[in-house]
């Protein structure tokens, strides 16, 4: 499975961005998809995840501002980000986890896309 993010960039405080993640390869037996981010000098942290059934979980810091969505037919994952603030500046990573019967989980990560929010 290959994951390629796009849509990052520079935005002003209060602005919006939409991140996209294109998945290719053996995109089956998917358990969880999501977005993580890594701010400068900090550890990677969860932003939002979605189960294969569509149940979403958000970090408290982004609730009400970010929305995760999926286009299963096109193997795309999205993150709509609104009302951005400087604390949202980070490298954003797409994540996919598959559950292999008899083998357990296999996790995949994209290369990341930079989001910078200027004040």
C-alpha positions in Angstrom: 0.0 0.0 0.0 1.3 3.4 -0.9 -0.1 6.6 0.6 0.5 10.0 -1.0 -0.7 13.2 0.7 -1.4 16.5 -1.0 -3.0 19.8 -0.2 -0.7 21.2 2.4 0.6 24.8 2.2 0.8 28.2 3.9 -2.5 29.7 5.2 -3.4 32.6 7.4 -5.0 32.3 10.8 -8.7 31.5 10.4 -8.2 30.1 7.0 -9.0 26.6 5.6 -7.2 23.8 3.9 -8.2 20.4 2.6 -5.7 17.6 2.7 -6.0 14.6 0.5 -4.5 11.2 0.7 -4.4 8.9 -2.3 -4.0 5.2 -1.5 -2.9 2.6 -4.0 -1.9 -1.0 -3.9 -3.7 -3.7 -1.8 -6.2 -1.4 -0.2 -8.3 -4.1 1.3 -9.0 -5.5 4.8 -8.8 -1.9 6.0 -9.3 -1.5 9.7 -8.6 2.1 10.4 -7.6 5.2 8.4 -6.6 8.6 9.7 -4.5 11.7 9.9 -1.7 12.4 12.4 0.6 15.4 12.6 4.0 16.3 14.0 4.5 19.9 15.1 8.1 21.2 15.1 10.1 19.7 17.9 7.2 17.6 19.1 6.0 14.0 18.8 3.6 12.8 16.2 0.0 13.1 17.5 -3.4 11.9 16.4 -5.6 14.3 14.6 -8.5 12.2 13.4 -9.2 8.6 12.6 -12.0 6.7 11.0 -12.8 3.0 11.1 -13.8 1.1 8.0 -17.4 1.5 9.1 -17.1 5.2 9.1 -16.9 5.9 12.9 -14.7 9.0 13.4 -12.6 10.1 16.4 -11.0 13.5 16.7 -8.4 15.0 18.9 -9.9 17.5 21.3 -7.9 20.3 19.8 -9.5 19.9 16.4 -13.1 19.0 17.3 -15.5 21.2 15.5 -12.9 22.6 13.1 -11.6 19.5 11.3 -13.6 16.9 9.4 -12.3 13.5 8.2 -14.0 11.9 5.2 -13.4 9.1 2.8 -14.1 8.3 -0.8 -14.0 4.5 -0.9 -14.5 4.2 -4.6 -11.5 6.4 -5.3 -9.4 5.2 -2.4 -9.1 8.7 -1.1 -9.0 10.0 2.4 -9.6 13.7 3.2 -9.1 16.1 6.0 -11.1 19.4 5.8 -9.5 21.9 8.2 -11.2 25.2 9.1 -10.5 28.1 11.4 -6.8 27.2 11.4 -4.5 28.6 14.1 -0.7 28.6 14.4 -0.8 25.6 16.7 -2.1 23.6 13.8 1.2 24.1 11.9 2.8 20.7 11.5 3.6 18.0 9.0 0.4 16.0 8.5 0.6 12.3 7.8 -1.9 9.9 6.3 -2.2 6.6 8.0 -3.9 3.3 7.1 -4.0 0.1 9.1 -5.0 -3.3 7.6 -5.9 -6.4 9.6 -4.4 -9.5 8.0 -6.2 -12.7 9.2 -3.6 -14.8 11.0 -1.0 -12.1 10.6 -2.3 -9.1 12.7 -2.2 -5.4 11.8 -0.1 -3.9 9.1 0.4 -0.1 9.3 1.2 2.3 6.4 2.2 5.9 6.4 2.4 8.6 3.8 5.4 10.9 3.4 3.7 13.8 5.0 2.6 17.2 3.8 3.5 20.5 5.5 0.8 22.8 6.9 1.9 26.2 8.1 -0.5 28.7 9.6 0.8 32.3 9.8 -0.4 34.8 12.3 
